[in-house]
Amino acid sequence: MQILKKEMKLMGYTAKSLADRLGLSSPSVHAWMNGIKPSPSSILKLKQLGFSDTACLDPRKEVEV
């Protein structure tokens, strides 16, 4: 499982709910899930919500479930 998806699941976020929380569009979150690195301002917001460095900088990294 990709680390961003795993952390989202653990925190109870869907792509839409995370996008809403960050003030972004769902396609932005889906882009991260498809390998596009978040912008510096989005990384800061993700980190403030408790996401790991790896989830922010390498969102598609595969991790064990």
C-alpha distance (Angstrom), angle and dihedral (degrees) to the residues before:
residue distance angle dihedral
M1 . . .
Q2 3.78 . .
I3 3.79 113.6 .
L4 3.81 95.4 -125.8
K5 3.81 91.4 51.9
K6 3.81 91.0 46.1
E7 3.79 93.3 51.1
M8 3.80 91.6 44.7
K9 3.79 89.8 52.6
L10 3.82 92.6 47.6
M11 3.82 90.3 50.9
G12 3.80 93.5 44.7
Y13 3.80 97.8 -112.9
T14 3.76 128.3 143.2
A15 3.80 118.7 -163.2
K16 3.80 89.0 -100.2
S17 3.80 96.0 46.7
L18 3.81 92.0 47.5
A19 3.80 91.2 47.7
D20 3.82 90.1 49.6
R21 3.82 91.1 48.9
L22 3.82 90.7 50.8
G23 3.81 94.6 42.9
L24 3.80 91.8 -116.7
S25 3.77 136.8 117.3
S26 3.80 123.1 -93.1
P27 3.83 90.5 -117.4
S28 3.82 88.4 62.6
V29 3.80 91.6 58.2
H30 3.80 91.3 43.1
A31 3.82 88.8 52.5
W32 3.81 89.6 56.6
M33 3.78 89.3 50.0
N34 3.80 87.7 53.6
G35 3.79 95.2 52.1
I36 3.80 106.1 -85.2
K37 3.81 109.4 132.8
P38 3.82 113.8 -125.6
S39 3.80 118.4 -110.9
P40 3.82 117.6 -99.5
S41 3.81 91.0 -103.5
S42 3.82 91.2 50.5
I43 3.81 90.7 48.0
L44 3.79 89.2 54.4
K45 3.82 91.3 50.4
L46 3.82 91.7 47.1
K47 3.80 91.1 50.7
Q48 3.82 90.2 49.7
L49 3.81 87.7 56.3
G50 3.81 90.3 52.8
F51 3.79 103.1 -98.9
S52 3.80 115.8 150.6
D53 3.80 125.4 -110.5
T54 3.80 89.5 -111.0
A55 3.81 93.3 52.7
C56 3.80 89.4 50.7
L57 3.80 98.7 43.7
D58 3.81 101.9 31.8
P59 3.82 105.4 21.3
R60 3.81 94.9 170.3
K61 3.81 95.7 53.3
E62 3.78 108.9 131.3
V63 3.81 116.4 -123.1
E64 3.78 133.9 173.9
V65 3.76 116.9 -93.6
